[in-house]
Amino acid sequence: MQIVSKVREPLVTGGKTYKDITEDVCRPVEGSPSMGWFAGMALSLCLLLAGGAFLGEMLWSGIGRWGLNKTVQWAWDITNFVWWVGIGHAGTLISAVLLLFRQKWRTSINRAAEAMTIFAVICAAIWPVVHMGRPWIGGIWALPLPNTYGSLWVNFNSPLLWDVFAISTYFSVSLVFWFIGLVPDFATIRDRAIKPIPRLIYGALSMGFNGSAKTWMHYEAVSLILAGLSTPLVLSVHTIVSMDFATSVIPGWHTTIFPPYFVAGAIFSGFAMVLTLMLVTRKLYKLEDYITMEHIEMMSLVVTITGSVVGIAYITEFVIAWYSGVEYEQYAFVNRMTGQYWWAYWSMMGCNVISPQVFYFKKLRTSIPFIFFISIVVNIGMWFERFVIIVTSLHRDFLPSSWVYFTPTIYDVMCYVFTFGLFFTLFLAFAKYFPVVNMAEVKSVLKSSDTKVYKSRRTISNEVVPEADRVPVDL
């Protein structure tokens, strides 16, 4: 009897050798930037400078330039803050959680996902700092530091202060994890460097990594420790961000479902942004043999699952509001669907709940242009989700005389554009000077991904396999 089965597609295609991996990954770092890279950097710098001009003028004039008012005191600022923090979640999930679960498909995408996390958190941190109005003394307002302002002290009961500690911890651990993962690749580039300045820079960054068995043992031990430290942060950071709203008594916010709801939404938007960036990077740097359809398909399935969880959370919110019997809570959710911001609510539902379900069809989740389109649609929908939660809950106060309609100003829009310019400028600089794919980890899965090995690995299935690929099994 012959027992055969198909197995997972190889993670590295094209019959690559160890030398091929080193050459392919180091080529963008050691060579001159392509025209596509220059075009992307020029566009990013234009966004950065244009947004920076409006941001600088707003800091000079005051945050009254934003469209905030006495009823809607949070709007685009906190919406964009939560959105950027959410995008930063996928990097930690891919690098830490999937490492602990020994998921090998993470190896080609974890480096860029971790970088995306760092840059997204930097963009997120801009919003609370700017919202202080006087960011030059913001450290005293946000941190428990001794000062000469009398009894000025932070409120440890405020979830906004919890945000400061949670996000700073998340950023610190993610930065160290990202850098430690880069060390072996820095050593490879150091050893290949011909010019003295690159050799000096990458030599300093590699921290004396020599590739010995003892060095690798220490490297893997530190990676596991950092992965263990990072894993709780995947849950804690966005849980604490959700408490900015859940600990209040405002209808639409006062609910216990927010922590898991926000965490699922963060992973959802984070994986969508990873797809957006990796599809472009894959094409720009010709990395199709390393970021394969297997990686893209797995990420698409994660987007589908987390999108379904978010959809269940939307429904649960309405059930809780109905079951509570509180008329104000019920009105808040009915107003979201049918009120002045109905267009934002239904855009959110269409982008976040309906659009990811198309990935159940293999033909669609293996179409690169379609996946790229859906990944952008998802992140648009996740921005609308935060906008709906924040603005629709605030614009209808308990006093009808305080009811307003929030309209953003050009300063709201351009400050948001500034963060996009900053994010893509940092990511493009990273893609040029640092290896985008983790060479060391990709090499570790090369043997199990080799096409010859793949053809000979067969287990139980009813499929018809060519005679040349069959392996007899004695039972």
C-alpha positions in Angstrom: 0.0 0.0 0.0 1.3 3.5 -0.9 0.2 6.4 1.4 0.8 9.8 -0.1 -0.3 13.4 0.6 0.4 16.9 -0.4 2.3 19.1 2.1 2.7 22.8 2.6 4.3 24.8 -0.3 8.0 25.5 0.2 8.9 28.7 2.0 11.9 29.4 -0.3 11.5 28.8 -4.0 13.7 29.0 -7.0 16.3 26.3 -5.8 18.2 28.9 -3.7 21.5 28.1 -2.0 22.9 29.8 1.1 25.1 32.0 -1.1 22.1 33.0 -3.2 20.2 34.1 -0.1 23.1 36.3 1.0 23.5 37.8 -2.5 19.8 38.5 -3.0 19.3 40.1 0.5 22.5 42.1 0.5 22.2 43.4 -3.0 19.8 46.3 -2.2 22.0 47.3 0.8 25.3 47.2 -1.0 24.1 48.6 -4.4 22.7 51.9 -5.6 19.0 52.6 -4.9 16.6 51.9 -7.7 14.5 54.5 -9.5 11.4 53.1 -7.7 13.2 53.7 -4.3 14.0 57.3 -5.3 10.4 57.9 -6.4 9.0 56.5 -3.2 11.5 58.6 -1.0 10.7 61.8 -3.0 7.0 61.3 -2.5 7.5 60.5 1.2 9.6 63.6 1.8 7.0 65.7 0.0 4.3 64.4 2.4 6.7 64.9 5.4 7.6 68.5 4.5 4.1 69.6 3.5 2.6 68.1 6.7 5.4 69.4 8.8 4.8 72.9 7.6 1.2 72.8 8.8 2.2 71.0 12.0 4.8 73.6 12.8 2.4 76.5 12.2 -0.2 74.7 14.4 2.3 74.3 17.3 3.0 78.1 17.0 -0.7 79.1 16.9 -2.1 76.4 19.2 -4.2 73.2 18.7 -7.3 75.4 18.2 -6.3 75.1 14.6 -7.8 71.6 14.7 -11.6 71.2 14.3 -12.1 70.3 18.0 -14.8 72.0 20.0 -16.2 71.9 23.5 -18.3 68.8 22.8 -16.0 66.8 20.5 -12.7 67.3 22.4 -11.1 64.3 20.9 -11.4 63.6 17.2 -8.7 63.1 14.5 -5.9 63.3 17.0 -6.9 60.3 19.2 -8.3 58.5 16.1 -4.9 58.6 14.4 -3.1 57.7 17.7 -5.1 54.5 18.1 -4.9 53.7 14.4 -1.1 53.9 14.4 -0.7 51.9 17.6 -2.9 49.2 16.1 -0.8 49.0 13.0 2.3 48.4 15.2 0.8 45.2 16.6 1.5 42.8 13.8 5.2 43.2 14.1 5.3 41.9 17.7 2.8 39.1 16.9 4.9 37.9 13.9 8.3 38.2 15.6 7.4 37.0 19.1 4.3 35.0 19.3 4.9 33.0 16.0 8.5 32.4 17.1 7.3 30.8 20.4 4.9 28.7 18.4 7.7 27.7 15.9 5.9 29.0 12.8 8.5 28.9 10.1 6.5 31.0 7.6 7.4 34.1 9.8 11.0 34.0 8.8 10.9 36.1 5.6 8.5 38.8 6.9 9.4 39.3 10.5 12.2 41.8 9.9 10.0 44.3 7.9 7.1 43.7 10.3 9.2 44.6 13.3 10.5 47.7 11.6 6.9 48.7 10.7 6.1 48.4 14.5 8.9 50.7 15.5 7.9 53.4 12.9 4.2 53.1 13.6 4.7 53.6 17.3 6.8 56.7 16.6 4.0 58.1 14.5 1.5 57.3 17.2 3.5 59.0 19.9 3.4 62.3 17.9 -0.4 62.7 18.5 -0.5 62.8 22.4 2.6 64.9 22.5 1.2 67.5 20.1 -2.2 67.4 21.8 -0.5 68.7 25.0 -0.3 72.1 23.2 3.2 72.7 24.8 5.2 69.5 23.9 8.4 71.1 25.1 7.2 70.6 28.7 5.2 67.6 27.9 7.6 65.2 29.7 6.7 66.9 33.0 3.0 66.5 32.3 3.2 62.9 31.2 5.8 61.4 33.5 6.2 61.5 37.3 9.2 63.8 37.3 10.2 66.3 40.0 9.4 69.8 38.8 9.1 73.4 40.0 5.4 73.8 39.0 4.1 73.5 42.6 1.9 70.4 43.2 1.8 69.5 39.5 1.9 65.7 39.4 0.6 63.0 37.1 -2.7 61.1 37.9 -1.9 57.4 38.3 -5.6 56.6 38.2 -5.8 57.9 34.6 -5.6 55.4 31.7 -3.9 58.1 29.7 -0.9 57.7 32.0 -1.1 54.0 31.7 -0.8 54.5 27.9 2.5 56.3 28.5 4.0 53.4 30.4 2.5 50.7 28.2 3.5 52.2 24.9 7.0 53.2 26.0 7.6 49.7 27.3 6.2 48.2 24.0 8.5 50.5 22.0 11.6 49.7 24.1 11.2 45.9 24.0 10.3 46.0 20.2 13.3 48.1 19.4 15.7 45.8 21.3 14.1 42.7 19.7 14.4 44.2 16.3 18.0 45.2 16.8 19.0 41.8 18.2 17.5 40.1 15.1 19.6 42.4 12.9 22.9 41.6 14.5 23.8 38.4 12.5 22.9 40.1 9.3 25.0 43.2 10.2 27.9 40.8 10.7 27.4 39.3 7.2 27.3 42.8 5.6 30.4 43.7 7.7 32.3 40.8 6.4 31.3 41.5 2.8 32.0 45.3 3.0 34.8 46.6 0.8 34.8 50.3 1.7 36.1 51.2 5.1 33.2 53.4 6.2 30.5 50.8 5.7 32.8 48.2 7.3 33.2 50.4 10.3 29.5 51.2 10.7 28.2 47.7 10.2 31.1 46.4 12.3 29.9 48.6 15.2 26.3 47.5 14.7 27.2 43.8 14.6 28.6 44.1 18.2 31.4 41.6 17.6 29.2 38.8 16.3 31.5 36.1 15.0 29.2 33.2 14.1 30.6 30.7 16.6 28.4 28.1 18.2 28.6 29.9 21.5 27.6 33.2 19.9 24.6 31.6 18.2 23.6 29.9 21.5 23.5 33.3 23.3 21.7 34.9 20.3 18.9 32.3 20.3 18.6 32.4 24.1 18.2 36.2 24.1 15.7 36.0 21.2 13.5 33.5 23.2 13.7 35.7 26.3 12.6 38.8 24.4 9.9 36.9 22.6 8.6 35.8 26.0 8.7 39.5 27.2 7.0 40.7 24.0 4.1 38.3 23.9 2.2 39.8 26.9 2.7 43.2 25.2 0.6 42.1 22.2 -2.4 41.8 24.6 -1.6 44.5 27.1 -0.8 47.6 24.9 -4.0 47.8 23.0 -6.0 46.6 26.1 -4.7 49.7 27.9 -5.4 51.9 24.9 -9.0 50.6 25.0 -9.3 51.6 28.6 -8.9 55.3 27.6 -12.6 54.8 26.5 -13.9 51.8 28.5 -13.2 53.4 31.9 -15.4 56.4 31.1 -19.2 56.6 31.6 -19.9 57.9 28.1 -22.5 55.9 26.2 -20.8 53.9 23.5 -17.6 53.6 25.4 -18.6 52.2 28.8 -18.3 48.5 27.9 -16.2 45.6 28.9 -15.8 44.2 25.4 -13.3 46.9 24.4 -10.0 45.1 25.4 -10.4 42.0 23.3 -12.2 44.0 20.6 -9.3 46.5 20.3 -6.6 43.7 20.4 -8.3 41.8 17.5 -8.7 45.1 15.6 -5.1 45.9 16.1 -3.9 42.6 14.8 -6.3 42.9 11.9 -5.1 46.3 10.8 -1.4 45.4 11.5 -1.5 42.4 9.2 -3.2 44.4 6.5 -0.4 47.0 6.6 2.2 44.2 6.6 0.6 42.9 3.4 0.6 46.4 1.9 4.3 47.0 2.6 5.5 43.5 1.8 3.8 43.3 -1.5 5.5 46.5 -2.6 8.9 45.5 -1.1 8.6 42.0 -2.7 8.2 43.6 -6.1 10.7 46.5 -5.7 13.6 44.3 -4.4 12.7 41.1 -6.4 12.1 39.0 -3.4 9.4 36.7 -4.9 11.5 33.6 -4.0 11.5 34.5 -0.3 8.2 36.3 0.2 6.2 33.6 -1.5 2.5 33.0 -2.1 2.6 30.8 1.0 3.5 33.8 3.1 0.9 36.0 1.5 -1.8 33.4 1.7 -1.2 32.8 5.4 -1.3 36.5 6.2 -4.5 36.8 4.1 -6.1 34.1 6.3 -5.1 35.9 9.5 -6.7 39.0 8.1 -9.9 37.0 7.4 -10.0 35.5 10.9 -9.4 38.7 12.8 -11.8 40.5 10.5 -14.5 38.0 11.5 -13.6 38.5 15.2 -14.0 42.2 14.8 -17.4 41.7 13.1 -18.6 39.6 16.0 -17.5 42.4 18.3 -19.6 44.9 16.3 -22.7 42.7 16.7 -21.9 42.1 20.4 -21.9 45.8 21.1 -25.4 46.1 19.8 -26.6 43.1 21.8 -25.0 44.6 25.0 -26.6 48.0 24.4 -30.0 46.3 23.9 -29.6 44.0 26.9 -28.5 46.9 29.2 -31.9 48.6 29.0 -30.2 52.0 29.1 -31.8 54.3 26.6 -28.7 56.5 26.3 -26.6 53.4 25.4 -29.1 52.2 22.9 -29.4 55.6 21.3 -25.6 55.8 20.9 -25.5 52.7 18.7 -28.7 53.5 16.7 -27.2 56.9 16.1 -24.1 55.4 14.7 -26.1 53.5 12.1 -28.7 56.1 11.2 -27.4 59.4 12.5 -25.3 62.1 10.8 -22.2 59.8 10.6 -24.1 56.9 9.1 -21.7 57.0 6.1 -18.7 56.4 8.4 -20.4 53.5 10.2 -21.3 51.7 7.0 -17.9 52.3 5.4 -16.4 50.7 8.5 -18.7 47.7 8.2 -18.1 47.2 4.5 -14.3 47.5 4.8 -13.8 45.5 8.0 -16.4 42.8 8.0 -17.4 42.2 4.4 -14.2 42.8 2.3 -11.9 40.3 4.2 -14.4 37.4 3.7 -13.4 37.3 0.0 -10.2 35.6 1.1 -12.1 32.4 1.7 -11.8 31.9 -2.1 -8.3 30.7 -3.0 -8.3 32.4 -6.4 -8.8 35.8 -4.7 -6.3 35.3 -1.8 -3.6 34.3 -4.4 -4.2 37.4 -6.6 -1.5 39.9 -5.8 -3.3 43.1 -7.1 -6.5 42.1 -5.3 -4.8 41.3 -2.0 -3.0 44.7 -2.2 -6.3 46.5 -2.8 -8.1 44.7 0.1 -5.2 45.4 2.5 -5.6 49.1 1.8 -9.4 48.9 2.1 -9.0 47.2 5.5 -6.8 49.9 6.9 -9.3 52.5 5.7 -12.0 50.6 7.4 -10.0 50.4 10.7 -9.5 54.2 10.6 -13.2 54.6 10.2 -13.8 52.2 13.2 -11.8 54.5 15.5 -13.4 57.6 14.1 -16.9 56.1 14.6 -16.1 55.0 18.2 -14.7 58.4 19.2 -16.7 61.0 17.3 -20.2 59.5 17.3 -20.0 58.9 21.0 -19.0 62.5 21.7 -21.0 64.6 19.3 -24.3 63.7 21.0 -24.0 65.0 24.6 -26.6 64.5 27.4 -27.6 68.1 26.7 -29.2 68.6 23.3 -27.9 72.2 23.2 -24.4 70.8 23.1 -25.0 68.6 20.0 -22.5 69.4 17.2 -21.2 68.0 14.0 -17.5 67.6 13.9 -15.7 68.8 10.7 -11.9 68.4 10.4 -9.8 71.4 9.2 -6.9 71.4 6.9 -4.6 71.2 9.9 -6.3 67.9 11.0 -5.7 66.4 7.6 -2.1 67.7 7.1 -0.9 66.6 10.5 -2.2 63.1 9.5 -0.3 63.4 6.2 2.8 64.3 8.1 2.7 61.0 10.0 2.4 59.1 6.7 5.4 61.0 5.3 7.4 60.2 8.4 6.4 56.5 8.4 7.3 55.9 4.7 10.5 57.9 4.9 11.7 55.8 7.8 10.6 52.6 6.2 12.3 53.4 2.9 15.5 54.4 4.7 15.4 51.1 6.6 14.8 49.1 3.3 17.9 50.7 1.8 20.4 50.5 4.6 19.2 47.4 6.5 18.5 43.9 5.1 14.7 43.6 4.7 14.7 39.8 5.0 16.2 38.0 7.9 19.0 36.1 6.2 19.9 34.0 9.2 16.4 32.7 9.8 15.6 32.1 6.1 18.8 30.0 5.8 17.6 28.0 8.8 14.4 26.9 6.9 16.1 26.4 3.6 16.6 22.6 3.9 13.0 22.0 4.8 11.9 24.3 2.0 14.1 22.8 -0.8 12.1 21.7 -3.8 13.7 18.2 -3.8 12.9 17.6 -0.2 9.4 18.9 -0.8 8.8 16.4 -3.6 9.8 13.5 -1.4 7.8 14.4 1.7 4.4 12.6 1.6 1.9 11.6 4.2 -1.7 10.5 4.2 -4.0 11.7 1.4 -6.3 10.5 -1.4 -4.6 12.6 -4.1 -3.2 11.1 -7.3 0.6 11.6 -7.3 2.9 10.8 -10.3 4.8 7.6 -10.1 8.1 9.4 -10.0 7.1 11.3 -6.8 5.7 8.3 -4.9 7.4 7.0 -1.8 6.6 3.4 -0.6 5.6 3.1 3.1 5.6 -0.3 4.9 2.6 -0.8 7.2 
